[in-house]
Amino acid sequence: MQSALRIETKVLPGNKIEITLPDDTLSTSVGQTIEVIVLIPQKTTLRRTIDYPPA
């Protein structure tokens, strides 16, 4: 059975991230290759609405 974790972290200088697995992670995972998927939030663009007086 495949396990999944959701962990939030901050981007460190040099565009690096650091992930620490919870203590209850199986000790058999040490040294194994794991898959990491990084979701980068979309940049929000500010839209400006201008209300013109009725003509």
Gaussian input, Z-matrix of N, CA and C with variables (Angstrom, degrees):
# hf/3-21g

backbone

0 1
 N
 C     1     B1
 C     2     B2     1     A1
 N     3     B3     2     A2     1     D1
 C     4     B4     3     A3     2     D2
 C     5     B5     4     A4     3     D3
 N     6     B6     5     A5     4     D4
 C     7     B7     6     A6     5     D5
 C     8     B8     7     A7     6     D6
 N     9     B9     8     A8     7     D7
 C    10    B10     9     A9     8     D8
 C    11    B11    10    A10     9     D9
 N    12    B12    11    A11    10    D10
 C    13    B13    12    A12    11    D11
 C    14    B14    13    A13    12    D12
 N    15    B15    14    A14    13    D13
 C    16    B16    15    A15    14    D14
 C    17    B17    16    A16    15    D15
 N    18    B18    17    A17    16    D16
 C    19    B19    18    A18    17    D17
 C    20    B20    19    A19    18    D18
 N    21    B21    20    A20    19    D19
 C    22    B22    21    A21    20    D20
 C    23    B23    22    A22    21    D21
 N    24    B24    23    A23    22    D22
 C    25    B25    24    A24    23    D23
 C    26    B26    25    A25    24    D24
 N    27    B27    26    A26    25    D25
 C    28    B28    27    A27    26    D26
 C    29    B29    28    A28    27    D27
 N    30    B30    29    A29    28    D28
 C    31    B31    30    A30    29    D29
 C    32    B32    31    A31    30    D30
 N    33    B33    32    A32    31    D31
 C    34    B34    33    A33    32    D32
 C    35    B35    34    A34    33    D33
 N    36    B36    35    A35    34    D34
 C    37    B37    36    A36    35    D35
 C    38    B38    37    A37    36    D36
 N    39    B39    38    A38    37    D37
 C    40    B40    39    A39    38    D38
 C    41    B41    40    A40    39    D39
 N    42    B42    41    A41    40    D40
 C    43    B43    42    A42    41    D41
 C    44    B44    43    A43    42    D42
 N    45    B45    44    A44    43    D43
 C    46    B46    45    A45    44    D44
 C    47    B47    46    A46    45    D45
 N    48    B48    47    A47    46    D46
 C    49    B49    48    A48    47    D47
 C    50    B50    49    A49    48    D48
 N    51    B51    50    A50    49    D49
 C    52    B52    51    A51    50    D50
 C    53    B53    52    A52    51    D51
 N    54    B54    53    A53    52    D52
 C    55    B55    54    A54    53    D53
 C    56    B56    55    A55    54    D54
 N    57    B57    56    A56    55    D55
 C    58    B58    57    A57    56    D56
 C    59    B59    58    A58    57    D57
 N    60    B60    59    A59    58    D58
 C    61    B61    60    A60    59    D59
 C    62    B62    61    A61    60    D60
 N    63    B63    62    A62    61    D61
 C    64    B64    63    A63    62    D62
 C    65    B65    64    A64    63    D63
 N    66    B66    65    A65    64    D64
 C    67    B67    66    A66    65    D65
 C    68    B68    67    A67    66    D66
 N    69    B69    68    A68    67    D67
 C    70    B70    69    A69    68    D68
 C    71    B71    70    A70    69    D69
 N    72    B72    71    A71    70    D70
 C    73    B73    72    A72    71    D71
 C    74    B74    73    A73    72    D72
 N    75    B75    74    A74    73    D73
 C    76    B76    75    A75    74    D74
 C    77    B77    76    A76    75    D75
 N    78    B78    77    A77    76    D76
 C    79    B79    78    A78    77    D77
 C    80    B80    79    A79    78    D78
 N    81    B81    80    A80    79    D79
 C    82    B82    81    A81    80    D80
 C    83    B83    82    A82    81    D81
 N    84    B84    83    A83    82    D82
 C    85    B85    84    A84    83    D83
 C    86    B86    85    A85    84    D84
 N    87    B87    86    A86    85    D85
 C    88    B88    87    A87    86    D86
 C    89    B89    88    A88    87    D87
 N    90    B90    89    A89    88    D88
 C    91    B91    90    A90    89    D89
 C    92    B92    91    A91    90    D90
 N    93    B93    92    A92    91    D91
 C    94    B94    93    A93    92    D92
 C    95    B95    94    A94    93    D93
 N    96    B96    95    A95    94    D94
 C    97    B97    96    A96    95    D95
 C    98    B98    97    A97    96    D96
 N    99    B99    98    A98    97    D97
 C   100   B100    99    A99    98    D98
 C   101   B101   100   A100    99    D99
 N   102   B102   101   A101   100   D100
 C   103   B103   102   A102   101   D101
 C   104   B104   103   A103   102   D102
 N   105   B105   104   A104   103   D103
 C   106   B106   105   A105   104   D104
 C   107   B107   106   A106   105   D105
 N   108   B108   107   A107   106   D106
 C   109   B109   108   A108   107   D107
 C   110   B110   109   A109   108   D108
 N   111   B111   110   A110   109   D109
 C   112   B112   111   A111   110   D110
 C   113   B113   112   A112   111   D111
 N   114   B114   113   A113   112   D112
 C   115   B115   114   A114   113   D113
 C   116   B116   115   A115   114   D114
 N   117   B117   116   A116   115   D115
 C   118   B118   117   A117   116   D116
 C   119   B119   118   A118   117   D117
 N   120   B120   119   A119   118   D118
 C   121   B121   120   A120   119   D119
 C   122   B122   121   A121   120   D120
 N   123   B123   122   A122   121   D121
 C   124   B124   123   A123   122   D122
 C   125   B125   124   A124   123   D123
 N   126   B126   125   A125   124   D124
 C   127   B127   126   A126   125   D125
 C   128   B128   127   A127   126   D126
 N   129   B129   128   A128   127   D127
 C   130   B130   129   A129   128   D128
 C   131   B131   130   A130   129   D129
 N   132   B132   131   A131   130   D130
 C   133   B133   132   A132   131   D131
 C   134   B134   133   A133   132   D132
 N   135   B135   134   A134   133   D133
 C   136   B136   135   A135   134   D134
 C   137   B137   136   A136   135   D135
 N   138   B138   137   A137   136   D136
 C   139   B139   138   A138   137   D137
 C   140   B140   139   A139   138   D138
 N   141   B141   140   A140   139   D139
 C   142   B142   141   A141   140   D140
 C   143   B143   142   A142   141   D141
 N   144   B144   143   A143   142   D142
 C   145   B145   144   A144   143   D143
 C   146   B146   145   A145   144   D144
 N   147   B147   146   A146   145   D145
 C   148   B148   147   A147   146   D146
 C   149   B149   148   A148   147   D147
 N   150   B150   149   A149   148   D148
 C   151   B151   150   A150   149   D149
 C   152   B152   151   A151   150   D150
 N   153   B153   152   A152   151   D151
 C   154   B154   153   A153   152   D152
 C   155   B155   154   A154   153   D153
 N   156   B156   155   A155   154   D154
 C   157   B157   156   A156   155   D155
 C   158   B158   157   A157   156   D156
 N   159   B159   158   A158   157   D157
 C   160   B160   159   A159   158   D158
 C   161   B161   160   A160   159   D159
 N   162   B162   161   A161   160   D160
 C   163   B163   162   A162   161   D161
 C   164   B164   163   A163   162   D162

   B1=1.4558
   B2=1.5340
   B3=1.3130
   B4=1.4581
   B5=1.5226
   B6=1.3154
   B7=1.4624
   B8=1.5145
   B9=1.3133
   B10=1.4599
   B11=1.5241
   B12=1.3140
   B13=1.4577
   B14=1.5117
   B15=1.3157
   B16=1.4635
   B17=1.5109
   B18=1.3346
   B19=1.4588
   B20=1.5214
   B21=1.3172
   B22=1.4644
   B23=1.5214
   B24=1.3188
   B25=1.4579
   B26=1.5177
   B27=1.2861
   B28=1.4650
   B29=1.5199
   B30=1.3070
   B31=1.4574
   B32=1.5254
   B33=1.3129
   B34=1.4557
   B35=1.5243
   B36=1.3176
   B37=1.4615
   B38=1.5351
   B39=1.3151
   B40=1.4531
   B41=1.5255
   B42=1.3465
   B43=1.4766
   B44=1.5188
   B45=1.3214
   B46=1.4600
   B47=1.5132
   B48=1.3314
   B49=1.4594
   B50=1.5239
   B51=1.3201
   B52=1.4574
   B53=1.5193
   B54=1.3152
   B55=1.4632
   B56=1.5224
   B57=1.3136
   B58=1.4542
   B59=1.5213
   B60=1.3294
   B61=1.4562
   B62=1.5215
   B63=1.3345
   B64=1.4696
   B65=1.5347
   B66=1.3283
   B67=1.4663
   B68=1.5245
   B69=1.3402
   B70=1.4657
   B71=1.5368
   B72=1.3419
   B73=1.4573
   B74=1.5252
   B75=1.3153
   B76=1.4570
   B77=1.5249
   B78=1.3063
   B79=1.4609
   B80=1.5216
   B81=1.3371
   B82=1.4666
   B83=1.5206
   B84=1.3453
   B85=1.4627
   B86=1.5273
   B87=1.3278
   B88=1.4710
   B89=1.5230
   B90=1.3323
   B91=1.4487
   B92=1.5185
   B93=1.3255
   B94=1.4564
   B95=1.5231
   B96=1.3200
   B97=1.4569
   B98=1.5193
   B99=1.3243
   B100=1.4647
   B101=1.5187
   B102=1.3063
   B103=1.4603
   B104=1.5206
   B105=1.3169
   B106=1.4612
   B107=1.5221
   B108=1.3131
   B109=1.4640
   B110=1.5200
   B111=1.3209
   B112=1.4637
   B113=1.5213
   B114=1.3131
   B115=1.4653
   B116=1.5178
   B117=1.3090
   B118=1.4577
   B119=1.5233
   B120=1.3354
   B121=1.4610
   B122=1.5262
   B123=1.3245
   B124=1.4566
   B125=1.5120
   B126=1.3222
   B127=1.4588
   B128=1.5230
   B129=1.3066
   B130=1.4562
   B131=1.5147
   B132=1.2962
   B133=1.4574
   B134=1.5160
   B135=1.2834
   B136=1.4529
   B137=1.5262
   B138=1.2941
   B139=1.4587
   B140=1.5131
   B141=1.2791
   B142=1.4457
   B143=1.5280
   B144=1.2958
   B145=1.4480
   B146=1.5167
   B147=1.2929
   B148=1.4681
   B149=1.5197
   B150=1.3058
   B151=1.4688
   B152=1.5214
   B153=1.3127
   B154=1.4659
   B155=1.5219
   B156=1.3201
   B157=1.4817
   B158=1.5281
   B159=1.3270
   B160=1.4736
   B161=1.5342
   B162=1.3157
   B163=1.4793
   B164=1.5150
   A1=108.74
   A2=116.24
   A3=121.11
   A4=110.20
   A5=116.32
   A6=121.21
   A7=109.38
   A8=115.49
   A9=120.88
   A10=108.76
   A11=115.33
   A12=122.26
   A13=108.39
   A14=115.92
   A15=120.33
   A16=106.43
   A17=115.04
   A18=121.22
   A19=107.90
   A20=116.97
   A21=120.90
   A22=108.25
   A23=115.71
   A24=121.43
   A25=108.70
   A26=116.66
   A27=121.06
   A28=109.61
   A29=115.65
   A30=121.03
   A31=107.65
   A32=115.14
   A33=121.33
   A34=109.74
   A35=117.20
   A36=119.54
   A37=110.20
   A38=115.09
   A39=120.14
   A40=111.98
   A41=116.70
   A42=122.67
   A43=111.96
   A44=117.32
   A45=122.09
   A46=109.31
   A47=115.16
   A48=120.34
   A49=108.20
   A50=115.67
   A51=121.13
   A52=107.28
   A53=115.87
   A54=121.38
   A55=108.07
   A56=116.40
   A57=121.99
   A58=107.75
   A59=115.99
   A60=120.13
   A61=109.83
   A62=116.70
   A63=120.10
   A64=111.08
   A65=116.02
   A66=121.74
   A67=113.10
   A68=117.06
   A69=119.33
   A70=113.11
   A71=117.42
   A72=121.11
   A73=108.35
   A74=116.34
   A75=120.25
   A76=111.33
   A77=116.24
   A78=120.33
   A79=111.37
   A80=117.92
   A81=120.77
   A82=111.09
   A83=117.86
   A84=120.17
   A85=112.58
   A86=117.77
   A87=121.07
   A88=109.12
   A89=116.36
   A90=121.65
   A91=114.62
   A92=117.12
   A93=120.15
   A94=110.66
   A95=115.61
   A96=120.93
   A97=107.72
   A98=116.31
   A99=120.71
   A100=108.99
   A101=116.05
   A102=121.79
   A103=108.63
   A104=116.25
   A105=122.07
   A106=107.63
   A107=116.84
   A108=122.30
   A109=107.20
   A110=116.87
   A111=121.97
   A112=108.40
   A113=116.27
   A114=122.18
   A115=108.08
   A116=116.02
   A117=121.15
   A118=107.65
   A119=118.13
   A120=119.45
   A121=111.24
   A122=114.69
   A123=119.86
   A124=108.99
   A125=115.12
   A126=119.05
   A127=107.43
   A128=115.48
   A129=118.92
   A130=108.86
   A131=115.20
   A132=119.28
   A133=108.26
   A134=114.70
   A135=119.61
   A136=108.85
   A137=114.76
   A138=119.16
   A139=107.74
   A140=114.36
   A141=118.84
   A142=108.45
   A143=115.89
   A144=121.90
   A145=108.40
   A146=115.97
   A147=121.21
   A148=107.98
   A149=115.56
   A150=120.65
   A151=108.35
   A152=114.69
   A153=120.40
   A154=108.58
   A155=117.53
   A156=118.98
   A157=109.22
   A158=117.05
   A159=119.26
   A160=111.02
   A161=115.55
   A162=120.64
   A163=110.98
   D1=134.61
   D2=-178.00
   D3=-86.85
   D4=135.82
   D5=179.02
   D6=-100.64
   D7=152.83
   D8=177.20
   D9=-136.31
   D10=143.32
   D11=175.91
   D12=-128.37
   D13=146.65
   D14=172.68
   D15=-115.88
   D16=116.12
   D17=-177.59
   D18=-129.89
   D19=132.90
   D20=175.34
   D21=-101.25
   D22=142.61
   D23=178.29
   D24=-147.03
   D25=166.18
   D26=178.75
   D27=-102.02
   D28=150.49
   D29=175.77
   D30=-75.86
   D31=127.62
   D32=-178.58
   D33=-91.92
   D34=166.18
   D35=176.38
   D36=-52.80
   D37=142.94
   D38=-177.58
   D39=83.39
   D40=15.07
   D41=-179.37
   D42=56.97
   D43=41.14
   D44=179.74
   D45=-108.71
   D46=152.06
   D47=173.16
   D48=-125.12
   D49=155.53
   D50=177.17
   D51=-128.24
   D52=132.26
   D53=-179.45
   D54=-123.51
   D55=129.72
   D56=174.72
   D57=-116.28
   D58=122.36
   D59=179.99
   D60=-74.38
   D61=148.43
   D62=178.75
   D63=-59.70
   D64=155.64
   D65=-178.09
   D66=-60.65
   D67=-28.41
   D68=-177.17
   D69=-83.47
   D70=7.76
   D71=175.73
   D72=-68.20
   D73=139.51
   D74=-177.17
   D75=-57.25
   D76=134.92
   D77=179.95
   D78=-66.69
   D79=-15.55
   D80=178.97
   D81=-73.17
   D82=-9.16
   D83=-179.58
   D84=-81.26
   D85=-11.69
   D86=179.87
   D87=-64.01
   D88=126.89
   D89=179.06
   D90=88.66
   D91=-8.81
   D92=179.18
   D93=-83.46
   D94=152.51
   D95=173.38
   D96=-82.86
   D97=132.36
   D98=177.94
   D99=-121.90
   D100=160.90
   D101=177.81
   D102=-98.94
   D103=131.23
   D104=178.76
   D105=-121.39
   D106=128.27
   D107=177.03
   D108=-112.72
   D109=125.38
   D110=-178.35
   D111=-107.60
   D112=123.37
   D113=177.01
   D114=-102.38
   D115=116.20
   D116=-179.61
   D117=-98.27
   D118=121.91
   D119=-178.30
   D120=-63.99
   D121=146.03
   D122=177.60
   D123=-68.76
   D124=145.47
   D125=175.31
   D126=-71.85
   D127=133.55
   D128=177.48
   D129=-86.43
   D130=134.85
   D131=177.37
   D132=-105.90
   D133=134.74
   D134=179.26
   D135=-84.62
   D136=127.43
   D137=176.39
   D138=-108.29
   D139=136.94
   D140=-177.27
   D141=-106.85
   D142=127.66
   D143=177.64
   D144=-102.64
   D145=126.94
   D146=179.40
   D147=-110.42
   D148=121.67
   D149=177.65
   D150=-94.50
   D151=114.10
   D152=176.48
   D153=-91.43
   D154=145.49
   D155=177.02
   D156=-64.75
   D157=147.87
   D158=179.17
   D159=-57.84
   D160=141.95
   D161=-178.85
   D162=-80.83

